[in-house]
C-alpha cells in the first residue's frame, strides 16, 4: 500500500498509508482538510523513532530516500536555504516563513452535488469525503424506497 506525504499549508508534515489519494485525504481529515495541502506518494518510506524516558516516541531520522522527498517536494525553499554550506539563522527563518505561506492561496475542490457542497461548507470536510457521505446517504434512501415489484 502506498505511503503519502501530506505537506499542510501551515508547514506541518504528515504521512499516511492508503490505497489511493482519495482514501488518504479521507483518512487525513482526522487532522484537517488535506485538499488544501500538497499530497504526493513517497517512493520509499522509512522512519526511525526513539522511545524517550517519558514513554514518548521521538523521531530520530528519516531514511535517505524519504529525507530527499521531504526536502525536495515538501520544503523546496527551506531545503535550498539549508543546502548552503553555512546558512545564517536569518536566511533559515525567512525560508521557514516563506514555506509557511507558500500554500496559503490553495483552494479546496468542490463536492459534486449541492448537498455535498453544503455539507463541505458546514463541516469543512474535503470534497472526496462529502461525496462519499452523499453516496452512502443516497444508497440508504434507495434501500428504503418501496418497490412495486414491476420493472420501470
trRosetta pair geometry for C-beta under 8 A, 3 or more apart (Angstrom, degrees):
i j d omega theta_ij theta_ji phi_ij phi_ji
1 17 5.1 80 109 173 116 100
1 18 6.8 -160 172 96 113 7
1 19 5.8 -66 -136 -85 101 56
2 17 7.1 172 95 -147 37 64
2 18 7.0 -32 74 67 83 56
2 19 7.5 93 30 -148 88 19
2 20 7.8 68 42 -93 124 31
2 41 4.9 -48 -177 -131 131 115
2 42 7.7 146 -180 43 83 65
3 15 5.7 5 179 -176 108 106
3 16 7.1 162 -155 83 63 31
3 17 5.0 -37 -97 -92 72 74
3 41 7.0 105 75 -156 49 68
3 42 4.8 -39 93 47 100 111
3 45 4.1 -17 62 -23 161 149
4 15 7.0 162 81 -154 46 55
4 16 5.3 -16 57 63 95 84
4 17 7.7 163 13 -94 73 24
4 18 6.2 -24 3 34 120 104
4 21 6.7 124 -100 -113 147 64
4 24 4.3 24 31 -138 154 157
4 39 5.5 13 174 -174 124 93
4 40 6.7 158 -153 82 79 21
4 41 5.7 -55 -99 -95 67 49
4 42 6.8 163 -122 -6 15 86
5 13 6.9 -19 -171 -165 92 98
5 14 7.7 152 -161 83 46 46
5 15 5.7 -23 -102 -101 59 78
5 39 7.3 169 82 -147 48 47
5 40 5.8 -18 56 65 93 75
5 41 7.6 83 10 178 81 9
5 42 4.9 94 -32 -59 105 107
5 69 6.3 171 -23 138 159 122
5 70 7.1 -151 -149 -91 149 66
5 73 6.8 99 84 96 142 132
5 74 6.1 -98 148 -62 128 121
6 13 7.0 148 81 -159 58 47
6 14 4.4 -14 60 64 110 94
6 15 7.2 -172 17 -81 82 26
6 16 6.6 30 -15 4 120 106
6 24 7.3 -178 -62 159 114 114
6 28 5.6 130 -79 -119 168 152
6 34 5.4 -63 -139 -135 133 114
6 37 5.1 42 -174 126 88 149
6 38 7.3 155 -155 80 43 51
6 39 5.1 -6 -104 -102 76 84
7 11 7.8 -25 -175 -144 84 28
7 12 7.9 163 -158 85 44 44
7 13 5.8 -13 -106 -106 62 79
7 37 5.8 165 77 -176 47 97
7 38 4.3 -5 54 57 106 103
7 39 7.8 -159 24 -69 67 40
7 73 7.4 -162 -30 125 139 84
7 74 4.0 177 -87 -138 129 90
7 75 7.5 -171 -133 -48 133 67
7 103 7.4 161 117 -40 96 148
8 11 6.8 -29 79 45 84 21
8 12 4.3 4 42 60 129 88
8 13 7.1 -138 10 -70 87 30
8 14 6.9 62 -35 -1 107 101
8 32 6.5 62 -127 71 123 148
8 34 7.9 -79 -96 -114 77 65
8 36 7.8 35 -152 96 65 92
8 37 4.8 -49 -104 -107 43 121
8 103 7.8 -162 145 66 33 152
9 36 5.5 -41 -32 138 124 104
9 37 6.2 -115 -30 -93 70 66
9 100 7.9 61 150 -171 58 52
9 103 4.1 -129 -116 93 74 115
9 104 6.3 113 -169 -85 115 41
9 106 6.6 -146 -91 37 115 119
10 100 6.0 0 -167 -147 44 88
11 75 8.0 56 -151 -97 85 104
11 96 7.1 44 -137 -170 155 75
11 99 5.3 82 -112 120 106 102
11 100 4.4 -42 -40 -93 122 74
13 70 6.9 32 -149 -137 159 104
13 74 5.8 42 -108 -173 119 155
14 28 6.4 134 98 -126 146 110
14 31 6.5 156 -76 61 160 161
15 42 7.0 -18 -131 -10 110 147
15 45 6.5 129 -163 -140 142 138
15 47 7.7 -175 27 -29 159 141
16 24 5.0 140 90 -144 126 88
16 27 5.2 154 -167 96 144 131
16 28 5.7 -115 -30 -63 155 94
18 21 7.6 119 94 -93 125 15
18 23 4.1 -178 -180 101 119 103
18 24 3.8 -166 39 -69 148 73
18 27 5.7 -157 -81 6 128 139
19 23 5.3 50 46 30 81 157
20 23 5.2 94 55 12 70 102
20 24 7.1 -126 104 -7 37 92
21 24 5.4 -54 -149 34 34 116
21 25 6.4 36 153 -21 67 101
21 39 6.2 123 -150 120 99 127
21 41 8.0 -88 -77 -51 91 89
22 25 5.8 -52 -151 32 32 111
22 26 6.6 30 151 -16 64 104
22 128 4.5 -170 -152 -151 91 149
23 26 5.6 -53 -149 38 35 111
23 27 6.3 35 153 -19 67 105
24 27 5.8 -56 -147 38 30 110
24 28 6.1 25 157 -15 66 111
24 34 7.0 -113 126 119 83 163
24 39 6.2 151 111 -171 132 135
25 28 5.9 -58 -143 41 28 109
25 29 6.9 51 150 -44 59 92
25 34 4.5 -151 -131 73 69 119
25 35 6.0 49 -148 -57 131 77
25 39 6.7 -82 -75 -51 86 173
25 126 5.0 -124 160 119 116 170
25 128 5.1 92 85 42 132 137
25 129 7.1 -134 120 -34 95 94
26 29 5.7 -33 -161 -1 35 120
26 126 7.1 -125 -81 60 51 126
26 128 5.9 -102 -56 107 92 112
26 129 5.0 140 -114 -83 84 94
26 132 6.8 17 -101 11 137 156
27 30 6.7 -28 168 -2 49 109
28 31 5.8 -57 -174 43 66 100
28 32 6.9 -38 150 61 91 64
28 34 3.9 59 92 -47 139 136
28 37 7.7 -90 144 35 152 145
28 39 7.8 -144 4 -102 161 129
29 32 7.3 -114 -138 81 34 18
29 33 6.7 26 -117 -97 75 47
29 34 6.9 -92 -62 0 57 97
29 125 6.0 25 -145 -141 133 85
29 126 5.9 -119 -86 8 110 106
29 129 5.5 48 -66 -56 160 157
32 36 7.5 -76 146 50 107 115
32 37 7.5 96 101 -37 115 123
33 36 5.1 64 99 2 100 107
33 37 7.8 166 106 -10 56 91
33 108 6.0 -30 154 -103 138 131
33 124 5.9 -114 -46 158 126 83
33 125 6.7 167 -100 -155 100 21
33 126 5.1 153 -150 -64 83 80
34 37 4.8 -54 -154 35 58 119
34 39 5.7 59 165 -64 111 132
34 126 6.2 -25 48 -68 72 144
35 108 4.5 78 103 -138 122 81
35 109 5.3 -108 -163 15 140 89
35 126 4.3 140 -18 -130 116 103
35 127 6.3 82 -81 12 163 90
35 128 7.5 163 -67 3 119 96
36 103 7.1 111 156 150 75 118
36 106 5.3 134 -158 97 62 113
36 107 7.8 -75 -110 170 78 8
36 108 5.5 -40 -64 -73 84 87
37 103 6.9 29 -127 174 42 162
37 106 7.8 150 -57 93 14 157
38 73 7.4 -168 134 158 134 91
38 74 6.9 177 80 -115 127 64
38 103 6.6 -127 -27 -95 95 135
40 73 5.8 -108 61 178 147 144
42 45 4.7 75 102 -68 135 94
42 66 6.2 27 -176 -119 131 79
42 69 5.2 118 -134 129 86 171
43 65 5.4 -96 81 166 115 125
43 69 6.4 -173 15 -66 92 130
44 63 6.5 -79 117 97 100 141
44 65 4.2 45 57 84 108 150
44 66 6.6 -103 93 -50 66 78
45 63 7.4 127 169 31 26 121
45 66 5.4 77 -132 -94 47 120
46 62 6.6 113 85 -175 68 60
46 63 2.9 49 69 -23 121 133
46 65 7.2 80 19 50 107 94
46 66 5.4 -152 45 -14 66 131
47 59 6.5 -57 -173 -136 113 96
47 61 7.5 -178 -152 96 54 42
47 62 5.4 -31 -102 -110 72 64
47 63 7.1 -90 -59 -11 35 81
47 66 6.7 -103 -63 117 74 169
48 59 7.6 95 78 -165 54 57
48 60 4.3 -56 105 63 98 116
48 61 5.0 10 46 54 113 78
48 62 7.7 -163 15 -84 78 18
48 63 7.8 113 -23 -56 94 68
49 57 4.3 5 174 -173 134 108
49 58 6.4 146 -161 69 76 36
49 59 5.9 -48 -103 -100 75 40
49 60 6.1 175 -114 -2 16 92
50 57 7.1 143 69 -155 37 58
50 58 5.0 -25 60 62 91 94
50 60 4.9 98 -26 -63 100 110
51 55 7.1 -13 -172 -138 95 33
51 56 7.6 155 -151 78 55 28
51 57 6.1 -35 -94 -96 58 64
51 58 8.0 165 -92 17 11 80
52 55 7.3 -54 75 14 70 18
52 56 5.3 -10 43 61 110 79
52 57 7.7 175 3 -101 84 13
52 58 5.4 63 -38 -13 113 119
59 62 7.7 0 -176 -50 116 73
61 67 7.5 -30 179 -65 82 127
62 66 4.0 -124 174 97 115 116
62 67 4.2 153 83 -62 116 81
62 70 6.4 125 33 -12 172 139
63 66 4.7 85 56 12 81 108
63 67 6.8 -152 87 -9 36 90
64 67 5.9 -58 -145 37 26 110
64 68 6.4 29 156 -21 63 106
65 68 5.7 -52 -151 33 32 115
65 69 6.6 34 151 -18 64 103
66 69 5.6 -54 -152 35 34 112
66 70 6.4 37 150 -24 66 104
67 70 5.5 -49 -148 31 34 116
67 71 6.5 21 160 -9 66 105
68 71 6.4 -62 -148 42 27 100
68 72 5.9 11 163 -5 66 118
69 72 6.2 -66 -134 48 23 100
69 73 5.3 -17 -177 17 66 122
69 74 7.4 57 136 -8 69 99
70 73 7.1 -62 -114 51 9 85
70 74 5.1 -37 -158 35 52 124
70 75 6.5 8 153 19 72 104
71 74 7.3 -26 -64 53 12 83
71 75 5.7 -52 -132 69 44 96
71 76 7.5 98 157 -94 55 39
71 78 7.4 -116 -140 90 76 87
71 79 3.5 116 -178 -106 93 128
71 82 7.5 -100 -136 60 125 128
72 76 6.3 28 -167 -94 34 83
72 79 6.4 -108 -69 100 37 176
73 76 7.3 17 -108 -53 7 93
75 78 4.1 -38 171 49 113 114
75 79 5.2 126 105 -30 86 91
75 99 5.5 2 -133 -126 84 142
76 79 5.6 -53 -138 38 27 115
76 80 6.4 32 159 -22 62 104
77 80 5.9 -53 -154 32 28 111
77 81 6.7 25 150 -16 62 106
77 95 5.0 -177 134 -155 92 87
77 98 4.9 -105 143 101 160 124
77 99 5.4 -161 60 -68 116 84
77 102 6.8 -172 -1 -71 136 137
78 81 5.6 -54 -148 37 36 111
78 82 6.1 27 156 -13 69 109
78 92 7.4 56 -145 -151 85 68
78 95 4.4 132 -99 142 59 117
78 96 6.1 62 -99 -78 119 55
78 98 7.9 178 -54 68 75 97
78 99 5.1 -12 -32 -49 112 142
79 82 5.9 -60 -143 43 29 105
79 83 6.3 39 154 -35 64 104
80 83 5.7 -49 -148 20 30 116
80 95 7.3 -166 66 -128 83 134
81 84 6.6 -38 -178 4 40 109
81 87 5.4 87 160 -135 77 150
81 91 5.2 179 -157 145 113 98
81 92 5.7 156 135 -97 131 52
81 94 7.5 171 -108 73 151 87
81 95 3.7 -111 -7 -53 154 156
82 87 5.8 -88 -109 2 37 149
82 92 6.8 64 -77 -110 79 99
82 95 7.6 -148 -29 91 78 163
84 87 4.4 112 62 -69 116 83
84 91 7.4 -3 28 118 149 156
87 91 4.9 -120 -172 82 96 127
87 92 5.4 108 127 -54 125 94
88 91 5.0 95 59 6 76 103
88 92 7.3 -147 96 -3 40 89
89 92 5.7 -58 -150 39 34 111
89 93 6.2 36 153 -21 69 106
90 93 5.6 -52 -145 37 32 113
90 94 6.3 33 155 -19 64 105
91 94 5.8 -55 -149 36 29 111
91 95 6.4 29 153 -19 63 107
92 95 5.7 -55 -148 37 32 111
92 96 6.4 35 152 -22 65 104
93 96 5.7 -53 -149 34 31 113
93 97 6.5 30 153 -17 64 105
94 97 5.7 -55 -149 37 32 111
94 98 6.3 32 152 -18 65 106
95 98 5.6 -53 -146 38 32 112
95 99 6.3 36 153 -22 65 104
96 99 5.7 -54 -150 34 30 113
96 100 6.5 30 152 -20 64 105
97 100 5.7 -54 -149 34 32 112
97 101 6.5 15 156 -7 65 111
98 101 6.0 -68 -147 46 31 102
98 102 6.2 56 152 -56 66 95
99 102 5.5 -29 -145 -6 32 123
101 104 5.1 -21 -165 -27 60 126
103 106 4.9 -23 -177 -8 81 126
108 120 7.5 -179 124 176 138 124
108 126 6.7 -142 -157 -124 116 62
108 127 6.6 158 158 -28 96 98
109 126 7.3 41 50 -170 97 80
109 127 4.1 -82 97 7 98 147
109 128 7.7 52 72 -32 133 75
110 117 5.7 3 -168 -104 94 108
110 120 7.3 169 -147 72 52 167
110 127 5.8 81 114 -101 12 131
111 116 3.0 -146 151 127 141 112
111 117 4.7 -155 51 -63 104 57
111 119 7.0 47 -28 57 169 98
111 120 4.9 -170 -20 -32 119 134
111 127 4.6 -169 -74 -141 56 79
111 130 4.0 -73 -92 100 135 131
111 131 5.3 -178 -146 -58 87 78
111 134 7.1 115 179 -11 129 140
112 116 5.8 43 48 45 62 154
112 127 7.6 106 -24 -178 65 106
112 131 5.3 68 8 -110 106 111
112 134 7.5 -147 58 67 98 149
113 116 4.3 98 56 6 82 104
113 117 6.9 -145 96 -6 44 84
113 131 7.6 129 12 -113 90 70
113 134 5.5 168 39 -170 133 163
114 117 5.6 -52 -146 36 34 112
114 118 6.3 38 152 -22 65 103
115 118 5.6 -51 -149 34 32 114
115 119 6.4 34 151 -18 63 105
115 134 5.8 131 94 -115 109 119
116 119 5.6 -53 -148 38 33 113
116 120 6.1 39 150 -24 65 106
116 127 7.2 64 150 -151 120 68
116 130 4.1 113 -170 143 87 107
116 131 5.4 35 -141 -80 150 52
116 133 7.2 146 -118 65 84 95
116 134 4.5 -62 -74 -35 100 143
117 120 5.3 -50 -145 35 33 118
117 121 6.4 34 154 -19 65 102
117 130 7.2 99 -67 150 26 155
118 121 5.9 -52 -149 35 30 108
118 122 6.3 24 156 -15 64 111
119 122 5.9 -60 -144 40 28 108
119 123 6.0 -13 171 16 66 115
119 125 6.8 -30 135 43 89 122
119 130 4.8 155 88 -136 114 103
119 133 6.2 -147 154 83 162 141
119 134 7.2 -164 16 -58 148 97
120 123 6.9 -77 -135 54 16 84
120 124 7.5 52 176 -115 53 9
120 125 5.6 -107 -122 64 58 76
120 126 7.6 -48 -130 136 103 9
120 127 6.2 8 -105 -90 143 57
120 130 4.3 -42 -64 -63 92 157
121 124 7.8 15 -170 -67 20 46
123 130 7.9 163 57 -87 116 98
125 129 4.6 -100 167 84 118 126
125 130 5.4 144 92 -54 113 87
125 133 7.8 56 103 -9 159 138
126 129 4.9 89 63 10 82 102
126 130 7.1 -150 97 -4 40 89
127 130 5.6 -57 -143 40 34 111
127 131 6.0 35 158 -20 69 107
128 131 5.8 -52 -145 38 29 113
128 132 6.3 31 154 -21 62 107
129 132 5.6 -51 -146 36 32 113
129 133 6.4 36 153 -21 64 104
130 133 5.7 -53 -149 35 31 113
130 134 6.4 29 153 -18 64 106
131 134 5.7 -56 -148 37 31 110
131 135 6.4 34 153 -21 65 105
132 135 5.7 -52 -148 34 32 113
132 136 6.4 30 154 -17 64 105
133 136 5.9 -57 -150 37 30 110
133 137 6.3 30 152 -18 65 107
134 137 5.6 -52 -144 38 32 111
134 138 6.2 37 154 -22 64 106
135 138 5.7 -54 -149 35 29 114
135 139 6.5 32 152 -21 63 103
136 139 5.7 -51 -150 32 33 113
136 140 6.6 33 151 -19 64 104
137 140 5.7 -54 -152 35 34 112
137 141 6.5 35 151 -20 66 104
138 141 5.7 -53 -148 34 33 111
138 142 6.4 31 155 -17 66 106
139 142 5.8 -56 -148 38 31 111
139 143 6.4 36 152 -25 64 104
140 143 5.7 -51 -150 30 32 114
140 144 6.7 21 156 -13 63 109
141 144 6.0 -67 -154 40 31 106
141 145 6.9 45 149 -40 65 97
142 145 5.7 -37 -152 7 38 117
